[in-house]
């Protein structure tokens, strides 16, 4: 046993247990997927306390889980996963987060590094011109309330129907880019007003669009199945539901705070405010959350279209000729009712994934036929100075984590720390030395996202690979970075 302030018990090289005795009120243990180097970083913040607090949620089953990119968050840790029974458990907005369906989409191309290198600067300029970025960025698409309702229910399909993308894009999106239970009637007018001018915007913070090159193939069979090869140019898009999702989260955190007393729920942290899954408050949040998730799917769909247009303008060829196709799109912040086996019985649970992504293994019925044999693709971004990974759902995911894995590198320094410790000019010089072109609407955002602010994503995916919950397929290196 490693003696820490949390009395963690080492289960194996990739899993540690926070015993149920650690804190009065824990209904299940905490299970943290990590290794000793990452664990040392983890012990300096309050994320483990949050793992213990989540273990007190009514109806939680198996364990309060944490992925290797875990760090402190609102209520739940970022990288936190919890499944609660639908019949007598709760749903918590803190288990989803403010940026509902913040997620990533990986696009592939037919272009090689040699073909893109001479025009990379022009391409980044064109992307910067076509994709709105930054705090409060406004979309080129202005939506009426009626159109917003369609986006809330149709998700990415709304984009395709309005000529932002192709029908085939939808095949490779989680839930085909639309959650069927979305309920626009449960969304406030304030949320609609915040979102109606933001569709198709990248935003700021850790959101980005990156041009990358596939540096190494780790799993040839899966790489071939998803159309990835060494030396290939790919694009990674990371953004979510913008101010629309943030307002929905704000609205329902307040509503759930009132519900605690109504349902007699006692928790150690009001940021875990929740309500029974099948209560009016629980159902209302679930429908509103899905509306925000669908907005986020549509948001990435529009950005995909403008990315294709940028490539077309620079290469003077159609996107179809350039082979710009969706590999996969996954959500980071979501709660979904799914069927999982718990104690030998298949039951319906509400799986909260906050800063964690779905990672279904080979053979899962929700996968498109072309991915059935290899498993679900899982794009995992790192920091803008090192590398990102493509993983696939592993055989242990359904057994250990409700079909879930990590979502990225995970911060190791706060934004304010990064601003204190990093000088913009020195960072830009460092990026130039690495051959990485950066375009951003704010110096502050670039400094906050400096590589040193993040864990090494290689260490994170080594854990998921070793634990068998998601397996390495390819490593990608950034060439051009677009940030808010």
C-alpha positions as CSV (number, residue, x, y, z in Angstrom):
1,X,0.0,0.0,0.0
2,X,1.2,3.5,-0.9
3,X,0.9,5.7,2.2
4,X,-0.8,8.9,1.2
5,X,-3.1,11.4,2.8
6,X,-5.9,9.5,1.2
7,X,-4.8,6.0,2.3
8,X,-4.9,4.7,-1.3
9,X,-4.6,1.0,-1.9
10,X,-2.7,-0.1,-5.0
11,X,-4.7,-2.8,-6.9
12,X,-2.3,-3.2,-9.8
13,X,0.1,-1.1,-11.9
14,X,-2.8,1.0,-13.3
15,X,-5.5,1.1,-10.6
16,X,-5.7,2.5,-7.0
17,X,-8.6,2.2,-4.6
18,X,-9.9,4.8,-2.2
19,X,-11.6,2.5,0.4
20,X,-15.1,3.0,1.5
21,X,-13.9,3.6,5.0
22,X,-12.0,6.7,3.9
23,X,-14.9,9.0,4.4
24,X,-18.2,8.6,6.3
25,X,-21.1,8.4,3.9
26,X,-19.3,6.7,1.0
27,X,-21.6,4.1,-0.5
28,X,-18.9,2.6,-2.9
29,X,-15.1,2.8,-3.1
30,X,-13.2,5.1,-5.4
31,X,-11.2,3.6,-8.2
32,X,-8.5,5.8,-9.7
33,X,-6.9,4.8,-13.0
34,X,-3.3,6.1,-12.7
35,X,0.3,5.3,-12.2
36,X,2.7,6.6,-9.5
37,X,4.1,9.6,-11.5
38,X,0.6,10.9,-12.3
39,X,-0.5,10.0,-8.8
40,X,2.1,12.3,-7.3
41,X,0.6,15.3,-9.2
42,X,-2.9,14.3,-8.2
43,X,-2.1,14.4,-4.5
44,X,-1.6,18.2,-4.6
45,X,-5.2,19.1,-5.3
46,X,-8.6,18.2,-4.0
47,X,-9.6,15.8,-6.8
48,X,-9.4,12.7,-4.6
49,X,-11.8,14.4,-2.1
50,X,-14.2,14.9,-4.9
51,X,-13.9,11.2,-5.9
52,X,-14.9,10.4,-2.3
53,X,-17.8,12.9,-2.3
54,X,-19.2,11.5,-5.6
55,X,-19.2,8.0,-3.9
56,X,-21.9,9.4,-1.6
57,X,-24.5,10.0,-4.4
58,X,-27.8,8.2,-3.9
59,X,-28.0,5.1,-6.1
60,X,-24.3,5.0,-7.2
61,X,-23.1,1.6,-8.2
62,X,-19.8,-0.3,-8.3
63,X,-17.4,2.7,-7.7
64,X,-16.7,6.4,-8.1
65,X,-14.3,6.3,-11.0
66,X,-11.5,8.6,-12.0
67,X,-9.6,8.5,-15.3
68,X,-5.8,9.1,-15.4
69,X,-6.3,12.8,-16.6
70,X,-8.2,13.5,-13.4
71,X,-8.0,17.0,-11.8
72,X,-10.1,19.2,-9.6
73,X,-13.4,20.4,-11.1
74,X,-16.9,21.7,-10.1
75,X,-18.5,19.0,-7.9
76,X,-17.2,16.0,-9.8
77,X,-13.5,15.9,-10.6
78,X,-12.7,16.4,-14.3
79,X,-12.1,12.9,-15.4
80,X,-14.8,11.6,-13.0
81,X,-17.2,8.9,-13.9
82,X,-20.2,7.6,-11.9
83,X,-23.2,5.4,-12.8
84,X,-26.3,5.8,-10.7
85,X,-29.4,3.5,-10.8
86,X,-32.3,4.9,-12.8
87,X,-34.9,3.4,-10.4
88,X,-33.5,4.9,-7.2
89,X,-30.5,7.0,-8.1
90,X,-29.9,10.6,-9.0
91,X,-28.7,12.8,-11.9
92,X,-26.2,15.6,-11.1
93,X,-25.4,18.5,-13.4
94,X,-22.0,18.7,-11.6
95,X,-21.3,15.2,-13.1
96,X,-21.6,16.7,-16.6
97,X,-20.1,20.2,-16.2
98,X,-20.8,23.6,-17.6
99,X,-19.6,22.9,-21.2
100,X,-22.2,20.2,-22.0
101,X,-20.9,17.9,-24.8
102,X,-17.6,19.6,-25.0
103,X,-16.0,17.0,-27.3
104,X,-13.6,16.3,-30.1
105,X,-14.0,15.4,-33.8
106,X,-11.2,13.8,-35.8
107,X,-11.1,14.3,-39.6
108,X,-8.8,12.6,-41.9
109,X,-7.5,13.6,-45.3
110,X,-5.7,12.1,-48.3
111,X,-2.9,14.7,-47.9
112,X,0.6,13.9,-46.7
113,X,2.8,16.0,-44.6
114,X,4.9,16.9,-47.6
115,X,1.8,18.2,-49.4
116,X,0.6,20.3,-46.6
117,X,3.9,21.8,-45.4
118,X,4.4,24.4,-48.2
119,X,0.9,25.8,-47.7
120,X,0.5,25.4,-43.9
121,X,0.8,29.1,-43.1
122,X,-1.8,30.0,-45.7
123,X,-4.1,27.3,-44.5
124,X,-3.9,28.5,-40.9
125,X,-4.7,32.0,-42.1
126,X,-7.7,30.8,-44.0
127,X,-9.0,28.7,-41.1
128,X,-8.5,31.8,-38.8
129,X,-10.6,33.8,-41.3
130,X,-13.4,31.2,-41.7
131,X,-13.8,29.8,-38.1
132,X,-15.0,32.3,-35.5
133,X,-12.8,32.1,-32.4
134,X,-12.5,33.7,-29.0
135,X,-14.5,34.7,-26.0
136,X,-18.1,35.6,-27.0
137,X,-17.3,35.0,-30.7
138,X,-20.3,35.4,-32.9
139,X,-21.4,33.0,-35.6
140,X,-21.9,33.7,-39.3
141,X,-25.2,31.8,-38.8
142,X,-28.0,33.8,-37.0
143,X,-30.8,31.6,-35.8
144,X,-34.4,32.4,-35.0
145,X,-36.0,30.7,-32.0
146,X,-37.7,28.2,-34.3
147,X,-34.4,27.3,-35.9
148,X,-32.8,27.0,-32.5
149,X,-35.4,24.4,-31.6
150,X,-34.5,22.4,-34.7
151,X,-30.8,22.5,-33.7
152,X,-31.7,21.4,-30.2
153,X,-33.6,18.3,-31.5
154,X,-31.7,17.5,-34.7
155,X,-28.1,18.1,-33.7
156,X,-25.5,17.5,-36.4
157,X,-28.3,16.5,-38.8
158,X,-29.5,20.1,-38.8
159,X,-26.1,21.0,-40.2
160,X,-26.2,18.4,-42.9
161,X,-29.7,19.4,-43.9
162,X,-28.6,23.0,-44.2
163,X,-25.6,22.1,-46.4
164,X,-23.0,22.1,-43.6
165,X,-21.5,18.7,-44.4
166,X,-22.4,15.4,-45.8
167,X,-24.9,12.6,-44.9
168,X,-22.0,10.2,-44.4
169,X,-20.6,12.4,-41.6
170,X,-23.4,11.3,-39.3
171,X,-22.4,7.7,-39.3
172,X,-19.3,8.4,-37.4
173,X,-20.6,10.6,-34.6
174,X,-21.6,9.4,-31.1
175,X,-25.3,8.8,-31.3
176,X,-25.1,9.9,-34.9
177,X,-24.9,13.4,-33.6
178,X,-28.3,13.7,-32.0
179,X,-29.7,12.7,-28.6
180,X,-33.3,11.7,-29.2
181,X,-34.6,12.7,-25.8
182,X,-33.7,16.4,-26.1
183,X,-36.5,18.6,-24.9
184,X,-36.3,22.3,-26.0
185,X,-39.3,23.1,-23.7
186,X,-37.0,22.6,-20.7
187,X,-34.5,25.2,-21.9
188,X,-34.7,28.8,-20.6
189,X,-35.0,31.8,-22.9
190,X,-31.8,33.1,-21.5
191,X,-30.0,30.0,-22.6
192,X,-31.5,30.3,-26.1
193,X,-30.5,34.0,-26.3
194,X,-26.9,33.1,-25.3
195,X,-26.7,30.4,-27.9
196,X,-28.5,31.6,-31.0
197,X,-25.6,33.6,-32.3
198,X,-22.8,31.2,-31.3
199,X,-23.4,28.1,-33.5
200,X,-20.3,27.4,-35.5
201,X,-17.9,29.1,-33.2
202,X,-14.8,27.6,-31.6
203,X,-14.8,29.7,-28.4
204,X,-11.8,30.1,-26.1
205,X,-10.1,28.4,-23.2
206,X,-8.9,24.9,-24.1
207,X,-10.9,24.7,-27.3
208,X,-8.9,24.5,-30.5
209,X,-8.7,23.3,-34.1
210,X,-5.4,21.6,-34.9
211,X,-3.8,20.5,-38.2
212,X,-1.8,17.4,-37.3
213,X,0.4,14.7,-38.9
214,X,0.1,11.1,-38.1
215,X,3.5,10.4,-36.6
216,X,3.2,6.7,-35.6
217,X,0.8,3.8,-36.1
218,X,0.5,1.6,-33.1
219,X,-2.3,-0.7,-34.3
220,X,-2.2,-1.3,-38.1
221,X,-5.5,-3.2,-38.3
222,X,-7.5,-0.5,-36.6
223,X,-5.7,2.3,-38.5
224,X,-6.6,0.7,-41.8
225,X,-10.2,0.3,-40.7
226,X,-10.5,4.0,-39.9
227,X,-8.4,5.2,-42.8
228,X,-5.3,6.4,-41.0
229,X,-1.7,6.1,-42.2
230,X,1.7,7.4,-41.2
231,X,2.6,10.8,-42.6
232,X,-1.1,11.6,-43.2
233,X,-2.6,15.0,-42.5
234,X,-5.5,15.0,-40.0
235,X,-7.6,17.6,-38.3
236,X,-8.8,17.6,-34.6
237,X,-11.6,19.9,-33.6
238,X,-12.3,20.5,-29.9
239,X,-15.3,22.6,-28.8
240,X,-18.7,22.3,-27.2
241,X,-22.0,23.9,-26.5
242,X,-20.6,27.4,-25.8
243,X,-22.7,29.9,-23.7
244,X,-25.9,27.9,-24.5
245,X,-24.7,24.8,-22.5
246,X,-23.2,27.0,-19.8
247,X,-26.5,28.7,-19.2
248,X,-28.4,25.4,-19.1
249,X,-25.9,24.1,-16.5
250,X,-26.2,27.3,-14.5
251,X,-30.0,27.1,-14.6
252,X,-30.2,23.5,-13.4
253,X,-27.5,23.6,-10.8
254,X,-29.7,26.3,-9.1
255,X,-32.8,24.1,-9.6
256,X,-31.1,21.0,-8.2
257,X,-29.9,22.9,-5.2
258,X,-33.6,23.5,-4.3
259,X,-34.4,19.8,-5.0
260,X,-31.9,18.5,-2.4
261,X,-34.2,19.5,0.5
262,X,-37.4,18.4,-1.3
263,X,-36.0,14.9,-1.8
264,X,-34.2,14.7,1.5
265,X,-30.7,14.3,-0.1
266,X,-27.7,15.0,2.1
267,X,-24.4,15.6,0.4
268,X,-21.0,16.9,1.6
269,X,-20.7,19.4,-1.3
270,X,-23.6,21.4,-2.7
271,X,-21.8,21.4,-6.0
272,X,-23.0,17.8,-6.3
273,X,-26.6,19.1,-6.2
274,X,-28.9,16.5,-7.8
275,X,-32.4,15.1,-8.1
276,X,-33.7,11.6,-8.6
277,X,-33.3,10.5,-12.3
278,X,-37.0,9.9,-12.7
279,X,-38.2,13.0,-10.8
280,X,-39.6,16.0,-12.7
281,X,-36.4,17.9,-12.0
282,X,-34.2,15.0,-13.2
283,X,-36.2,14.5,-16.4
284,X,-36.2,18.2,-17.1
285,X,-32.4,18.5,-16.8
286,X,-31.9,15.3,-18.9
287,X,-34.0,16.8,-21.7
288,X,-32.3,20.2,-21.5
289,X,-28.8,18.7,-21.3
290,X,-29.5,16.7,-24.4
291,X,-30.6,19.9,-26.2
292,X,-27.3,21.5,-25.3
293,X,-25.4,18.3,-26.4
294,X,-27.2,18.4,-29.8
295,X,-26.2,22.1,-30.2
296,X,-22.6,21.0,-29.6
297,X,-22.8,18.3,-32.2
298,X,-24.2,20.8,-34.7
299,X,-21.5,23.3,-33.7
300,X,-18.7,20.8,-34.6
301,X,-20.6,20.0,-37.8
302,X,-20.5,23.7,-39.0
303,X,-16.8,24.0,-38.1
304,X,-16.2,20.8,-40.1
305,X,-17.8,22.5,-43.1
306,X,-15.7,25.6,-42.8
307,X,-12.6,23.5,-42.3
308,X,-13.4,21.8,-45.6
309,X,-13.9,25.2,-47.3
310,X,-10.5,26.4,-46.0
311,X,-8.8,23.4,-47.5
312,X,-10.7,23.8,-50.8
313,X,-9.6,27.4,-51.1
314,X,-6.0,26.7,-50.4
315,X,-5.6,23.5,-52.5
316,X,-8.1,24.5,-55.2
317,X,-9.8,21.1,-55.0
318,X,-13.1,19.9,-53.6
319,X,-13.1,18.4,-50.1
320,X,-14.3,15.1,-51.6
321,X,-11.1,15.0,-53.7
322,X,-9.0,15.8,-50.6
323,X,-10.7,13.0,-48.7
324,X,-11.7,15.1,-45.7
325,X,-13.9,12.6,-43.9
326,X,-15.0,12.2,-40.3
327,X,-13.2,9.4,-38.4
328,X,-15.2,9.9,-35.2
329,X,-16.7,12.5,-32.9
330,X,-17.0,11.8,-29.1
331,X,-18.5,13.8,-26.2
332,X,-16.5,14.7,-23.1
333,X,-19.3,16.0,-20.8
334,X,-22.5,14.0,-20.8
335,X,-24.9,11.9,-18.7
336,X,-26.6,9.1,-20.5
337,X,-29.0,6.3,-19.5
338,X,-27.4,3.0,-20.6
339,X,-27.7,-0.6,-19.8
340,X,-24.7,-2.1,-18.0
341,X,-24.0,-5.3,-16.0
342,X,-23.8,-4.6,-12.2
343,X,-23.2,-7.5,-9.8
344,X,-24.2,-10.0,-12.5
345,X,-27.5,-8.2,-13.4
346,X,-28.1,-6.0,-16.4
347,X,-29.7,-2.7,-15.2
348,X,-30.3,0.8,-16.5
349,X,-28.0,3.3,-15.1
350,X,-27.3,7.0,-15.7
351,X,-23.6,7.2,-16.6
352,X,-22.1,10.6,-15.8
353,X,-18.9,11.2,-17.9
354,X,-17.3,14.5,-17.0
355,X,-14.0,15.0,-18.8
356,X,-14.3,11.4,-19.8
357,X,-15.5,9.8,-23.1
358,X,-17.4,6.8,-24.2
359,X,-15.1,3.9,-25.4
360,X,-17.1,1.0,-26.5
361,X,-15.2,-2.2,-27.4
362,X,-15.3,-4.4,-30.5
363,X,-18.7,-5.9,-31.2
364,X,-20.8,-3.3,-29.4
365,X,-24.2,-2.9,-31.0
366,X,-24.0,1.0,-31.1
367,X,-20.9,1.0,-33.4
368,X,-21.2,1.4,-37.2
369,X,-20.6,-1.8,-39.1
370,X,-17.1,-0.7,-40.4
371,X,-15.9,-0.3,-36.8
372,X,-17.6,-3.3,-35.2
373,X,-14.5,-5.5,-35.5
374,X,-12.0,-3.0,-34.1
375,X,-14.0,-1.0,-31.6
376,X,-15.0,2.6,-31.2
377,X,-12.4,5.2,-32.3
378,X,-11.4,7.6,-29.4
379,X,-9.5,10.8,-30.3
380,X,-7.6,12.0,-27.3
381,X,-6.0,15.5,-27.5
382,X,-2.8,16.3,-25.8
383,X,-1.3,19.8,-25.5
384,X,-0.5,22.0,-28.4
385,X,3.3,21.4,-28.2
386,X,3.6,17.7,-28.1
387,X,1.1,15.1,-29.5
388,X,-2.4,13.7,-29.5
389,X,-3.6,10.1,-29.8
390,X,-6.2,8.0,-31.5
391,X,-7.3,5.1,-29.2
392,X,-10.0,2.5,-29.6
393,X,-12.4,1.0,-27.0
394,X,-10.7,-1.8,-25.2
395,X,-11.9,-5.2,-23.9
396,X,-12.0,-4.1,-20.2
397,X,-14.0,-0.9,-20.7
398,X,-17.4,-2.4,-20.2
399,X,-16.2,-4.5,-17.3
400,X,-14.3,-1.8,-15.4
401,X,-15.5,1.7,-16.4
402,X,-19.1,1.5,-18.0
403,X,-17.5,1.8,-21.4
404,X,-15.4,4.9,-20.6
405,X,-11.9,6.2,-20.9
406,X,-9.8,9.4,-20.6
407,X,-10.6,12.6,-22.6
408,X,-7.2,14.3,-22.8
409,X,-4.0,15.1,-21.1
410,X,-5.5,16.8,-18.0
411,X,-4.3,20.0,-16.5
412,X,-1.4,20.0,-14.0
413,X,-1.3,23.8,-13.6
414,X,-4.2,26.2,-13.3
415,X,-4.8,28.9,-15.9
416,X,-3.7,31.6,-13.4
417,X,-0.5,29.7,-12.7
418,X,0.3,29.4,-16.4
419,X,-0.3,33.1,-16.8
420,X,2.1,33.8,-14.0
421,X,4.8,31.4,-15.2
422,X,4.7,31.7,-19.0
423,X,5.8,34.6,-21.2
424,X,3.9,34.9,-24.4
425,X,6.8,35.8,-26.6
426,X,9.0,32.9,-25.2
427,X,6.1,30.5,-25.8
428,X,5.6,31.6,-29.4
429,X,9.3,31.2,-30.0
430,X,9.2,27.7,-28.5
431,X,6.3,26.8,-30.8
432,X,8.1,28.2,-33.8
433,X,11.2,26.1,-32.9
434,X,8.9,23.0,-32.9
435,X,7.6,23.9,-36.4
436,X,4.1,24.6,-35.0
437,X,2.2,27.6,-36.4
438,X,-0.2,29.3,-33.9
439,X,-3.2,31.5,-34.8
440,X,-5.2,32.9,-31.9
441,X,-7.5,35.8,-31.1
442,X,-6.1,36.2,-27.6
443,X,-2.6,36.1,-26.2
444,X,-4.0,35.2,-22.8
445,X,-5.6,32.1,-24.1
446,X,-2.4,30.9,-25.7
447,X,-0.4,31.4,-22.5
448,X,-3.1,29.6,-20.4
449,X,-2.8,26.6,-22.8
450,X,1.0,26.4,-22.7
451,X,2.3,22.7,-22.9
452,X,3.7,22.9,-19.4
453,X,0.2,23.5,-18.0
454,X,-0.7,19.9,-19.0
455,X,0.3,16.4,-18.1
456,X,2.1,14.4,-20.7
457,X,-0.8,12.7,-22.6
458,X,1.6,9.8,-23.3
459,X,1.6,9.0,-19.6
460,X,-2.2,9.2,-19.5
461,X,-2.8,6.8,-22.5
462,X,-0.2,4.4,-21.2
463,X,-2.5,3.9,-18.2
464,X,-5.7,3.4,-20.3
465,X,-3.8,1.0,-22.6
466,X,-2.2,-0.9,-19.7
467,X,-5.6,-1.2,-18.0
468,X,-7.2,-2.4,-21.2
469,X,-10.0,0.2,-21.2
470,X,-8.8,1.9,-24.4
471,X,-5.9,0.9,-26.7
472,X,-3.4,2.9,-28.7
473,X,-4.0,3.2,-32.5
474,X,-2.0,6.2,-33.6
475,X,0.0,9.2,-32.3
476,X,-0.4,12.6,-34.0
477,X,1.9,15.6,-33.9
478,X,0.5,19.2,-34.1
479,X,1.5,21.3,-37.1
480,X,-0.9,24.2,-36.9
481,X,-3.0,25.4,-33.9
482,X,-6.1,27.6,-34.0
483,X,-7.2,29.0,-30.7
484,X,-9.7,31.5,-29.3
